């Protein structure tokens, strides 16, 4: 059987498509799980199922696009990688636009699937607050007791944990898992953040996951109130998450990644080398002695 002809798109387009699709997968499963919980009045879903769905969504998104773009799915992750010099700055706007677009399109799909259920739930009157509120299916909103300051700290800390753990999972000189296992561990990281810090404001920890769906709801019947509700909450999941992501990545790099023994990467059985893939991301490649003899430079020679 003849194989399909290989037709590669330009690099930036490949990266954009990969990030768009990965984020689409993430937000489709994540927002879909919230829709099922809310619209069934928690008879067909719980907060546990929501956390689980976001975690699995992250894992599947990684499997979709990890080999092309790194499957960031999150502007905070992208910014942290750029600050840490693991991603070229020229690619940052491409990633961000693709992630935002993927989240927007996923929101539209979830809306289309659950349109009849929405109408049955709220009588066709879209609401942001109150017992029949449905805007929270897509974007995050804080509890009534939560101040802007408290919510800002919540999102900084949650994204700090996320990105710090991602850096740890991908650190080749630490206890890094096989590359096929890493998406599962990153998904579990999202799951545990939701299970422990989801009460206050729904743990957005991702500007695209929040802003893309929020823009969609503003256009789909909920109106501009989605940006001004709860004392203009909408800016918090964007700004706080970006700051928290950079802080988490740098915190791990300074206190752990840069503290590794230089001999750790040059053992008798194997060594490691940093190479740049076609997307411009730095990937860690396990190189045995035979490969090293064939021309790979061990880390210690840099």
Phi and psi restraints in degrees (value plus and minus 20) as a CYANA .aco file:
   2 UNK   PHI     -89.8   -49.8
   2 UNK   PSI     121.0   161.0
   3 UNK   PHI    -100.4   -60.4
   3 UNK   PSI     136.3   176.3
   4 UNK   PHI     -89.3   -49.3
   4 UNK   PSI     124.1   164.1
   5 UNK   PHI     -85.0   -45.0
   5 UNK   PSI     120.2   160.2
   6 UNK   PHI    -106.0   -66.0
   6 UNK   PSI      99.6   139.6
   7 UNK   PHI    -149.9  -109.9
   7 UNK   PSI      75.8   115.8
   8 UNK   PHI    -106.5   -66.5
   8 UNK   PSI     114.0   154.0
   9 UNK   PHI     -97.2   -57.2
   9 UNK   PSI     144.5   184.5
  10 UNK   PHI     -76.2   -36.2
  10 UNK   PSI     133.7   173.7
  11 UNK   PHI     -74.5   -34.5
  11 UNK   PSI     -71.7   -31.7
  12 UNK   PHI     -82.1   -42.1
  12 UNK   PSI     -55.8   -15.8
  13 UNK   PHI     -88.3   -48.3
  13 UNK   PSI     -60.3   -20.3
  14 UNK   PHI     -79.5   -39.5
  14 UNK   PSI     -65.3   -25.3
  15 UNK   PHI     -82.9   -42.9
  15 UNK   PSI     -63.5   -23.5
  16 UNK   PHI     -84.4   -44.4
  16 UNK   PSI     -64.8   -24.8
  17 UNK   PHI     -83.0   -43.0
  17 UNK   PSI     -62.7   -22.7
  18 UNK   PHI     -82.0   -42.0
  18 UNK   PSI     -67.2   -27.2
  19 UNK   PHI     -87.1   -47.1
  19 UNK   PSI     -58.5   -18.5
  20 UNK   PHI     -81.3   -41.3
  20 UNK   PSI     -66.8   -26.8
  21 UNK   PHI     -88.6   -48.6
  21 UNK   PSI     -60.9   -20.9
  22 UNK   PHI     -83.6   -43.6
  22 UNK   PSI     -63.6   -23.6
  23 UNK   PHI     -88.2   -48.2
  23 UNK   PSI     -55.0   -15.0
  24 UNK   PHI     -79.1   -39.1
  24 UNK   PSI     -65.8   -25.8
  25 UNK   PHI     -81.7   -41.7
  25 UNK   PSI     -67.0   -27.0
  26 UNK   PHI     -77.1   -37.1
  26 UNK   PSI     -73.3   -33.3
  27 UNK   PHI     -93.2   -53.2
  27 UNK   PSI     -51.6   -11.6
  28 UNK   PHI     -80.0   -40.0
  28 UNK   PSI     -70.0   -30.0
  29 UNK   PHI     -91.4   -51.4
  29 UNK   PSI     -58.2   -18.2
  30 UNK   PHI     -86.5   -46.5
  30 UNK   PSI     -76.0   -36.0
  31 UNK   PHI     -87.8   -47.8
  31 UNK   PSI     -52.0   -12.0
  32 UNK   PHI     -81.8   -41.8
  32 UNK   PSI     -58.8   -18.8
  33 UNK   PHI     -88.1   -48.1
  33 UNK   PSI     -56.9   -16.9
  34 UNK   PHI     -87.9   -47.9
  34 UNK   PSI     -61.4   -21.4
  35 UNK   PHI     -79.2   -39.2
  35 UNK   PSI     -64.6   -24.6
  36 UNK   PHI     -84.5   -44.5
  36 UNK   PSI     -58.9   -18.9
  37 UNK   PHI     -87.5   -47.5
  37 UNK   PSI     -69.0   -29.0
  38 UNK   PHI     -88.7   -48.7
  38 UNK   PSI     -69.2   -29.2
  39 UNK   PHI     -92.1   -52.1
  39 UNK   PSI     -40.5    -0.5
  40 UNK   PHI    -113.4   -73.4
  40 UNK   PSI     -16.5    23.5
  41 UNK   PHI      33.1    73.1
  41 UNK   PSI      23.8    63.8
  42 UNK   PHI      45.8    85.8
  42 UNK   PSI       2.5    42.5
  43 UNK   PHI    -109.4   -69.4
  43 UNK   PSI     -38.9     1.1
  44 UNK   PHI    -143.5  -103.5
  44 UNK   PSI       2.3    42.3
  45 UNK   PHI     159.0   199.0
  45 UNK   PSI     133.6   173.6
  46 UNK   PHI    -155.6  -115.6
  46 UNK   PSI     155.9   195.9
  47 UNK   PHI     -83.5   -43.5
  47 UNK   PSI     -50.6   -10.6
  48 UNK   PHI     -83.3   -43.3
  48 UNK   PSI     -65.5   -25.5
  49 UNK   PHI     -85.2   -45.2
  49 UNK   PSI     -51.9   -11.9
  50 UNK   PHI     -86.9   -46.9
  50 UNK   PSI     -67.8   -27.8
  51 UNK   PHI     -80.2   -40.2
  51 UNK   PSI     -62.7   -22.7
  52 UNK   PHI     -82.9   -42.9
  52 UNK   PSI     -60.8   -20.8
  53 UNK   PHI     -87.2   -47.2
  53 UNK   PSI     -60.6   -20.6
  54 UNK   PHI     -83.6   -43.6
  54 UNK   PSI     -60.4   -20.4
  55 UNK   PHI     -83.5   -43.5
  55 UNK   PSI     -65.7   -25.7
  56 UNK   PHI     -86.7   -46.7
  56 UNK   PSI     -55.9   -15.9
  57 UNK   PHI     -80.2   -40.2
  57 UNK   PSI     -61.9   -21.9
  58 UNK   PHI     -81.8   -41.8
  58 UNK   PSI     -66.1   -26.1
  59 UNK   PHI     -79.8   -39.8
  59 UNK   PSI     -67.3   -27.3
  60 UNK   PHI     -87.5   -47.5
  60 UNK   PSI     -56.9   -16.9
  61 UNK   PHI     -81.2   -41.2
  61 UNK   PSI     -58.0   -18.0
  62 UNK   PHI     -82.9   -42.9
  62 UNK   PSI     -61.2   -21.2
  63 UNK   PHI     -88.3   -48.3
  63 UNK   PSI     -50.6   -10.6
  64 UNK   PHI     -88.1   -48.1
  64 UNK   PSI     -66.3   -26.3
  65 UNK   PHI    -145.6  -105.6
  65 UNK   PSI     -19.5    20.5
  66 UNK   PHI     -77.5   -37.5
  66 UNK   PSI     -55.0   -15.0
  67 UNK   PHI     -97.9   -57.9
  67 UNK   PSI     -31.3     8.7
  68 UNK   PHI    -128.4   -88.4
  68 UNK   PSI     -75.2   -35.2
  69 UNK   PHI    -131.2   -91.2
  69 UNK   PSI     -29.4    10.6
  70 UNK   PHI      72.4   112.4
  70 UNK   PSI     -28.7    11.3
  71 UNK   PHI      33.2    73.2
  71 UNK   PSI      39.6    79.6
  72 UNK   PHI     -88.3   -48.3
  72 UNK   PSI     -69.7   -29.7
  73 UNK   PHI      40.3    80.3
  73 UNK   PSI      -7.9    32.1
  74 UNK   PHI    -177.1  -137.1
  74 UNK   PSI      97.2   137.2
  75 UNK   PHI     -78.3   -38.3
  75 UNK   PSI     -49.4    -9.4
  76 UNK   PHI     -86.9   -46.9
  76 UNK   PSI     -58.4   -18.4
  77 UNK   PHI     -87.3   -47.3
  77 UNK   PSI     -65.0   -25.0
  78 UNK   PHI     -79.6   -39.6
  78 UNK   PSI     -66.2   -26.2
  79 UNK   PHI     -83.1   -43.1
  79 UNK   PSI     -62.3   -22.3
  80 UNK   PHI     -82.6   -42.6
  80 UNK   PSI     -60.7   -20.7
  81 UNK   PHI     -85.8   -45.8
  81 UNK   PSI     -57.1   -17.1
  82 UNK   PHI     -89.0   -49.0
  82 UNK   PSI     -64.1   -24.1
  83 UNK   PHI     -81.7   -41.7
  83 UNK   PSI     -57.1   -17.1
  84 UNK   PHI    -101.8   -61.8
  84 UNK   PSI     -15.0    25.0
  85 UNK   PHI      43.2    83.2
  85 UNK   PSI      13.9    53.9
  86 UNK   PHI    -123.4   -83.4
  86 UNK   PSI     -22.6    17.4
  87 UNK   PHI    -168.9  -128.9
  87 UNK   PSI     117.5   157.5
  88 UNK   PHI     -86.3   -46.3
  88 UNK   PSI     115.4   155.4
  89 UNK   PHI     -81.7   -41.7
  89 UNK   PSI     -49.2    -9.2
  90 UNK   PHI     -85.8   -45.8
  90 UNK   PSI     -39.4     0.6
  91 UNK   PHI    -107.5   -67.5
  91 UNK   PSI     -33.4     6.6
  92 UNK   PHI     -78.8   -38.8
  92 UNK   PSI     -71.8   -31.8
  93 UNK   PHI     -82.3   -42.3
  93 UNK   PSI     -52.1   -12.1
  94 UNK   PHI     -84.9   -44.9
  94 UNK   PSI     -66.5   -26.5
  95 UNK   PHI     -81.5   -41.5
  95 UNK   PSI     -67.0   -27.0
  96 UNK   PHI     -82.2   -42.2
  96 UNK   PSI     -65.5   -25.5
  97 UNK   PHI     -84.9   -44.9
  97 UNK   PSI     -60.5   -20.5
  98 UNK   PHI     -85.2   -45.2
  98 UNK   PSI     -62.4   -22.4
  99 UNK   PHI     -83.9   -43.9
  99 UNK   PSI     -64.1   -24.1
 100 UNK   PHI     -83.5   -43.5
 100 UNK   PSI     -61.2   -21.2
 101 UNK   PHI     -86.1   -46.1
 101 UNK   PSI     -63.0   -23.0
 102 UNK   PHI     -80.3   -40.3
 102 UNK   PSI     -61.1   -21.1
 103 UNK   PHI     -86.6   -46.6
 103 UNK   PSI     -58.1   -18.1
 104 UNK   PHI     -85.1   -45.1
 104 UNK   PSI     -68.5   -28.5
 105 UNK   PHI     -85.0   -45.0
 105 UNK   PSI     -57.4   -17.4
 106 UNK   PHI     -82.7   -42.7
 106 UNK   PSI     -59.9   -19.9
 107 UNK   PHI     -81.4   -41.4
 107 UNK   PSI     -60.6   -20.6
 108 UNK   PHI     -84.1   -44.1
 108 UNK   PSI     -59.3   -19.3
 109 UNK   PHI     -87.1   -47.1
 109 UNK   PSI     -63.9   -23.9
 110 UNK   PHI     -81.8   -41.8
 110 UNK   PSI     -61.0   -21.0
 111 UNK   PHI     -80.7   -40.7
 111 UNK   PSI     -65.3   -25.3
 112 UNK   PHI     -82.8   -42.8
 112 UNK   PSI     -62.0   -22.0
 113 UNK   PHI     -85.3   -45.3
 113 UNK   PSI     -57.7   -17.7
 114 UNK   PHI    -124.7   -84.7
 114 UNK   PSI      -4.2    35.8
 115 UNK   PHI     -78.5   -38.5
 115 UNK   PSI     -66.8   -26.8
 116 UNK   PHI     -84.7   -44.7
 116 UNK   PSI     -58.4   -18.4
 117 UNK   PHI     -86.1   -46.1
 117 UNK   PSI     -57.3   -17.3
 118 UNK   PHI     -81.3   -41.3
 118 UNK   PSI     -67.1   -27.1
 119 UNK   PHI     -82.4   -42.4
 119 UNK   PSI     -58.6   -18.6
 120 UNK   PHI     -88.1   -48.1
 120 UNK   PSI     -51.8   -11.8
 121 UNK   PHI     -96.2   -56.2
 121 UNK   PSI     -65.6   -25.6
 122 UNK   PHI    -136.4   -96.4
 122 UNK   PSI     -12.5    27.5
 123 UNK   PHI      49.2    89.2
 123 UNK   PSI      -0.8    39.2
 124 UNK   PHI      67.1   107.1
 124 UNK   PSI     -19.9    20.1
 125 UNK   PHI    -122.8   -82.8
 125 UNK   PSI      85.8   125.8
 126 UNK   PHI     -94.0   -54.0
 126 UNK   PSI     109.7   149.7
 127 UNK   PHI    -146.8  -106.8
 127 UNK   PSI     125.3   165.3
 128 UNK   PHI    -116.6   -76.6
 128 UNK   PSI     -55.6   -15.6
 129 UNK   PHI    -147.6  -107.6
 129 UNK   PSI     148.0   188.0
 130 UNK   PHI      82.1   122.1
 130 UNK   PSI     156.2   196.2
 131 UNK   PHI     -84.8   -44.8
 131 UNK   PSI     -45.4    -5.4
 132 UNK   PHI    -127.6   -87.6
 132 UNK   PSI       4.9    44.9
 133 UNK   PHI     -87.4   -47.4
 133 UNK   PSI     118.7   158.7
 134 UNK   PHI    -149.4  -109.4
 134 UNK   PSI     -25.5    14.5
 135 UNK   PHI     -81.0   -41.0
 135 UNK   PSI     -49.9    -9.9
 136 UNK   PHI     -89.0   -49.0
 136 UNK   PSI     -28.3    11.7
 137 UNK   PHI     -83.7   -43.7
 137 UNK   PSI     -53.1   -13.1
 138 UNK   PHI    -122.9   -82.9
 138 UNK   PSI     -75.3   -35.3
 139 UNK   PHI    -127.5   -87.5
 139 UNK   PSI     146.6   186.6
 140 UNK   PHI    -112.4   -72.4
 140 UNK   PSI     126.8   166.8
 141 UNK   PHI    -157.1  -117.1
 141 UNK   PSI     125.1   165.1
 142 UNK   PHI    -100.1   -60.1
 142 UNK   PSI     140.5   180.5
 143 UNK   PHI     -85.6   -45.6
 143 UNK   PSI     137.7   177.7
 144 UNK   PHI     -80.0   -40.0
 144 UNK   PSI     -52.3   -12.3
 145 UNK   PHI     -97.8   -57.8
 145 UNK   PSI     -34.6     5.4
 146 UNK   PHI    -102.5   -62.5
 146 UNK   PSI     108.1   148.1
 147 UNK   PHI    -102.5   -62.5
 147 UNK   PSI     143.6   183.6
 148 UNK   PHI     -80.7   -40.7
 148 UNK   PSI     -62.1   -22.1
 149 UNK   PHI     -81.5   -41.5
 149 UNK   PSI     -65.4   -25.4
 150 UNK   PHI     -85.0   -45.0
 150 UNK   PSI     -59.9   -19.9
 151 UNK   PHI     -88.0   -48.0
 151 UNK   PSI     -57.1   -17.1
 152 UNK   PHI     -82.1   -42.1
 152 UNK   PSI     -66.4   -26.4
 153 UNK   PHI     -83.0   -43.0
 153 UNK   PSI     -57.9   -17.9
 154 UNK   PHI     -79.5   -39.5
 154 UNK   PSI     -66.0   -26.0
 155 UNK   PHI     -94.0   -54.0
 155 UNK   PSI     -55.2   -15.2
 156 UNK   PHI     -81.5   -41.5
 156 UNK   PSI     -67.1   -27.1
 157 UNK   PHI     -87.9   -47.9
 157 UNK   PSI     -62.9   -22.9
 158 UNK   PHI     -81.8   -41.8
 158 UNK   PSI     -63.1   -23.1
 159 UNK   PHI     -93.9   -53.9
 159 UNK   PSI     -52.0   -12.0
 160 UNK   PHI     -76.2   -36.2
 160 UNK   PSI     -67.2   -27.2
 161 UNK   PHI     -83.7   -43.7
 161 UNK   PSI     -64.3   -24.3
 162 UNK   PHI     -79.4   -39.4
 162 UNK   PSI     -75.4   -35.4
 163 UNK   PHI     -90.3   -50.3
 163 UNK   PSI     -57.8   -17.8
 164 UNK   PHI     -79.5   -39.5
 164 UNK   PSI     -62.1   -22.1
 165 UNK   PHI     -88.9   -48.9
 165 UNK   PSI     -55.8   -15.8
 166 UNK   PHI     -82.3   -42.3
 166 UNK   PSI     -64.7   -24.7
 167 UNK   PHI     -80.7   -40.7
 167 UNK   PSI     -59.3   -19.3
 168 UNK   PHI     -86.4   -46.4
 168 UNK   PSI     -64.0   -24.0
 169 UNK   PHI     -83.1   -43.1
 169 UNK   PSI     -55.0   -15.0
 170 UNK   PHI    -112.8   -72.8
 170 UNK   PSI     -19.8    20.2
 171 UNK   PHI     -93.8   -53.8
 171 UNK   PSI      89.1   129.1
 172 UNK   PHI     -85.7   -45.7
 172 UNK   PSI     -44.4    -4.4
 173 UNK   PHI    -113.5   -73.5
 173 UNK   PSI     -18.5    21.5
 174 UNK   PHI    -124.9   -84.9
 174 UNK   PSI    -172.5  -132.5
 175 UNK   PHI    -106.5   -66.5
 175 UNK   PSI      35.1    75.1
 176 UNK   PHI     -86.1   -46.1
 176 UNK   PSI     114.3   154.3
 177 UNK   PHI     -99.0   -59.0
 177 UNK   PSI     152.0   192.0
 178 UNK   PHI     -79.3   -39.3
 178 UNK   PSI     125.7   165.7
 179 UNK   PHI     -78.8   -38.8
 179 UNK   PSI     -45.9    -5.9
 180 UNK   PHI     -97.1   -57.1
 180 UNK   PSI     -37.0     3.0
 181 UNK   PHI    -113.2   -73.2
 181 UNK   PSI     -46.7    -6.7
 182 UNK   PHI     -72.9   -32.9
 182 UNK   PSI     -62.9   -22.9
 183 UNK   PHI     -79.0   -39.0
 183 UNK   PSI     -54.4   -14.4
 184 UNK   PHI     -85.8   -45.8
 184 UNK   PSI     -62.8   -22.8
 185 UNK   PHI     -88.2   -48.2
 185 UNK   PSI     -56.7   -16.7
 186 UNK   PHI     -86.8   -46.8
 186 UNK   PSI     -59.4   -19.4
 187 UNK   PHI     -82.5   -42.5
 187 UNK   PSI     -60.1   -20.1
 188 UNK   PHI     -86.0   -46.0
 188 UNK   PSI     -51.7   -11.7
 189 UNK   PHI     -83.1   -43.1
 189 UNK   PSI     -65.2   -25.2
 190 UNK   PHI     -82.9   -42.9
 190 UNK   PSI     -61.6   -21.6
 191 UNK   PHI     -78.9   -38.9
 191 UNK   PSI     -66.6   -26.6
 192 UNK   PHI     -92.0   -52.0
 192 UNK   PSI     -51.3   -11.3
 193 UNK   PHI     -84.6   -44.6
 193 UNK   PSI     -62.3   -22.3
 194 UNK   PHI     -85.6   -45.6
 194 UNK   PSI     -57.1   -17.1
 195 UNK   PHI     -92.9   -52.9
 195 UNK   PSI     -39.7     0.3
 196 UNK   PHI    -133.1   -93.1
 196 UNK   PSI     -47.4    -7.4
 197 UNK   PHI    -152.4  -112.4
 197 UNK   PSI      16.2    56.2
 198 UNK   PHI    -116.9   -76.9
 198 UNK   PSI     -27.8    12.2
 199 UNK   PHI     -88.5   -48.5
 199 UNK   PSI     -69.9   -29.9
 200 UNK   PHI     -80.2   -40.2
 200 UNK   PSI     -69.3   -29.3
 201 UNK   PHI    -171.9  -131.9
 201 UNK   PSI       3.0    43.0
 202 UNK   PHI      62.3   102.3
 202 UNK   PSI     -10.1    29.9
 203 UNK   PHI      22.9    62.9
 203 UNK   PSI      46.0    86.0
 204 UNK   PHI     -79.1   -39.1
 204 UNK   PSI     -71.9   -31.9
 205 UNK   PHI      22.9    62.9
 205 UNK   PSI       5.2    45.2
 206 UNK   PHI    -185.0  -145.0
 206 UNK   PSI      86.6   126.6
 207 UNK   PHI     -77.7   -37.7
 207 UNK   PSI     -59.2   -19.2
 208 UNK   PHI     -89.0   -49.0
 208 UNK   PSI     -60.4   -20.4
 209 UNK   PHI     -81.5   -41.5
 209 UNK   PSI     -47.5    -7.5
 210 UNK   PHI    -115.5   -75.5
 210 UNK   PSI     -67.8   -27.8
 211 UNK   PHI     -91.7   -51.7
 211 UNK   PSI     -61.1   -21.1
 212 UNK   PHI     -78.8   -38.8
 212 UNK   PSI     -72.6   -32.6
 213 UNK   PHI     -82.9   -42.9
 213 UNK   PSI     -54.0   -14.0
 214 UNK   PHI     -85.4   -45.4
 214 UNK   PSI     -62.6   -22.6
 215 UNK   PHI     -81.7   -41.7
 215 UNK   PSI     -60.4   -20.4
 216 UNK   PHI     -81.6   -41.6
 216 UNK   PSI     -65.8   -25.8
 217 UNK   PHI     -84.7   -44.7
 217 UNK   PSI     -53.6   -13.6
 218 UNK   PHI     -82.4   -42.4
 218 UNK   PSI     -53.0   -13.0
 219 UNK   PHI    -107.9   -67.9
 219 UNK   PSI     -38.3     1.7
 220 UNK   PHI    -122.7   -82.7
 220 UNK   PSI      -9.0    31.0
 221 UNK   PHI     108.0   148.0
 221 UNK   PSI     -32.8     7.2
 222 UNK   PHI    -106.6   -66.6
 222 UNK   PSI     -40.9    -0.9
 223 UNK   PHI      61.4   101.4
 223 UNK   PSI    -198.5  -158.5
 224 UNK   PHI     -86.3   -46.3
 224 UNK   PSI     -31.4     8.6
 225 UNK   PHI     -81.9   -41.9
 225 UNK   PSI     -39.5     0.5
 226 UNK   PHI     -85.5   -45.5
 226 UNK   PSI     -40.6    -0.6
 227 UNK   PHI    -112.4   -72.4
 227 UNK   PSI     -45.7    -5.7
 228 UNK   PHI    -123.6   -83.6
 228 UNK   PSI     -31.6     8.4
 229 UNK   PHI     -80.9   -40.9
 229 UNK   PSI     132.2   172.2
 230 UNK   PHI      34.2    74.2
 230 UNK   PSI      33.1    73.1
 231 UNK   PHI      39.7    79.7
 231 UNK   PSI      25.5    65.5
 232 UNK   PHI      39.4    79.4
 232 UNK   PSI      26.4    66.4
 233 UNK   PHI     -81.8   -41.8
 233 UNK   PSI     -46.5    -6.5
 234 UNK   PHI     -77.1   -37.1
 234 UNK   PSI     -46.0    -6.0
 235 UNK   PHI     -97.2   -57.2
 235 UNK   PSI     -41.9    -1.9
 236 UNK   PHI     -83.6   -43.6
 236 UNK   PSI     -69.5   -29.5
 237 UNK   PHI     -85.7   -45.7
 237 UNK   PSI     -33.4     6.6
 238 UNK   PHI    -108.1   -68.1
 238 UNK   PSI     -78.8   -38.8
 239 UNK   PHI     -89.0   -49.0
 239 UNK   PSI     -66.8   -26.8
 240 UNK   PHI     -83.8   -43.8
 240 UNK   PSI     -58.5   -18.5
 241 UNK   PHI     -88.5   -48.5
 241 UNK   PSI     -59.3   -19.3
 242 UNK   PHI     -82.9   -42.9
 242 UNK   PSI     -63.8   -23.8
 243 UNK   PHI     -86.0   -46.0
 243 UNK   PSI     -64.0   -24.0
 244 UNK   PHI     -84.6   -44.6
 244 UNK   PSI     -56.9   -16.9
 245 UNK   PHI     -85.0   -45.0
 245 UNK   PSI     -66.6   -26.6
 246 UNK   PHI     -82.7   -42.7
 246 UNK   PSI     -63.4   -23.4
 247 UNK   PHI     -81.3   -41.3
 247 UNK   PSI     -62.8   -22.8
 248 UNK   PHI     -84.4   -44.4
 248 UNK   PSI     -62.7   -22.7
 249 UNK   PHI     -85.9   -45.9
 249 UNK   PSI     -65.6   -25.6
 250 UNK   PHI     -87.2   -47.2
 250 UNK   PSI     -58.1   -18.1
 251 UNK   PHI     -78.3   -38.3
 251 UNK   PSI     -66.6   -26.6
 252 UNK   PHI     -86.6   -46.6
 252 UNK   PSI     -63.2   -23.2
 253 UNK   PHI     -81.3   -41.3
 253 UNK   PSI     -67.3   -27.3
 254 UNK   PHI     -89.1   -49.1
 254 UNK   PSI     -63.4   -23.4
 255 UNK   PHI    -110.2   -70.2
 255 UNK   PSI     -38.9     1.1
 256 UNK   PHI    -145.3  -105.3
 256 UNK   PSI     -80.7   -40.7
 257 UNK   PHI     -80.2   -40.2
 257 UNK   PSI     -59.6   -19.6
 258 UNK   PHI    -103.8   -63.8
 258 UNK   PSI     -22.1    17.9
 259 UNK   PHI    -120.8   -80.8
 259 UNK   PSI     -18.9    21.1
 260 UNK   PHI     -82.9   -42.9
 260 UNK   PSI     124.0   164.0
 261 UNK   PHI     -82.2   -42.2
 261 UNK   PSI     110.2   150.2
 262 UNK   PHI     -83.3   -43.3
 262 UNK   PSI     -41.0    -1.0
 263 UNK   PHI    -100.7   -60.7
 263 UNK   PSI     -31.8     8.2
 264 UNK   PHI     -84.5   -44.5
 264 UNK   PSI     -46.7    -6.7
 265 UNK   PHI    -113.9   -73.9
 265 UNK   PSI     -15.3    24.7
 266 UNK   PHI    -150.3  -110.3
 266 UNK   PSI      25.9    65.9
 267 UNK   PHI     -91.5   -51.5
 267 UNK   PSI     155.9   195.9
 268 UNK   PHI     -90.9   -50.9
 268 UNK   PSI     -53.1   -13.1
 269 UNK   PHI    -109.2   -69.2
 269 UNK   PSI     -51.7   -11.7
 270 UNK   PHI    -179.3  -139.3
 270 UNK   PSI     140.3   180.3
 271 UNK   PHI    -155.1  -115.1
 271 UNK   PSI     154.9   194.9
 272 UNK   PHI    -147.7  -107.7
 272 UNK   PSI     130.5   170.5
 273 UNK   PHI    -158.2  -118.2
 273 UNK   PSI     120.5   160.5
 274 UNK   PHI    -110.1   -70.1
 274 UNK   PSI     105.1   145.1
 275 UNK   PHI    -147.9  -107.9
 275 UNK   PSI     137.0   177.0
 276 UNK   PHI    -122.7   -82.7
 276 UNK   PSI     104.8   144.8
 277 UNK   PHI    -100.8   -60.8
 277 UNK   PSI    -197.4  -157.4
 278 UNK   PHI     -88.1   -48.1
 278 UNK   PSI     -35.3     4.7
 279 UNK   PHI    -109.9   -69.9
 279 UNK   PSI     -23.5    16.5
 280 UNK   PHI      69.1   109.1
 280 UNK   PSI     -15.1    24.9
 281 UNK   PHI    -110.2   -70.2
 281 UNK   PSI     128.7   168.7
 282 UNK   PHI    -107.3   -67.3
 282 UNK   PSI      99.6   139.6
 283 UNK   PHI    -134.2   -94.2
 283 UNK   PSI     129.0   169.0
 284 UNK   PHI    -116.4   -76.4
 284 UNK   PSI     109.1   149.1
 285 UNK   PHI    -142.0  -102.0
 285 UNK   PSI     107.7   147.7
 286 UNK   PHI     -99.5   -59.5
 286 UNK   PSI     104.4   144.4
 287 UNK   PHI    -143.7  -103.7
 287 UNK   PSI     102.2   142.2
 288 UNK   PHI    -106.2   -66.2
 288 UNK   PSI     158.3   198.3
 289 UNK   PHI     -79.8   -39.8
 289 UNK   PSI     -58.7   -18.7
 290 UNK   PHI     -82.2   -42.2
 290 UNK   PSI     -63.7   -23.7
 291 UNK   PHI     -85.1   -45.1
 291 UNK   PSI     -57.7   -17.7
 292 UNK   PHI     -81.3   -41.3
 292 UNK   PSI     -60.2   -20.2
 293 UNK   PHI     -85.8   -45.8
 293 UNK   PSI     -43.6    -3.6
 294 UNK   PHI    -105.0   -65.0
 294 UNK   PSI     -16.6    23.4
 295 UNK   PHI     109.1   149.1
 295 UNK   PSI     -22.2    17.8
 296 UNK   PHI     -96.2   -56.2
 296 UNK   PSI     123.5   163.5
 297 UNK   PHI    -114.7   -74.7
 297 UNK   PSI     105.2   145.2
 298 UNK   PHI     -87.6   -47.6
 298 UNK   PSI     136.1   176.1
 299 UNK   PHI     -77.6   -37.6
 299 UNK   PSI     -57.7   -17.7
 300 UNK   PHI     -86.2   -46.2
 300 UNK   PSI     -34.7     5.3
 301 UNK   PHI    -107.3   -67.3
 301 UNK   PSI     -24.7    15.3
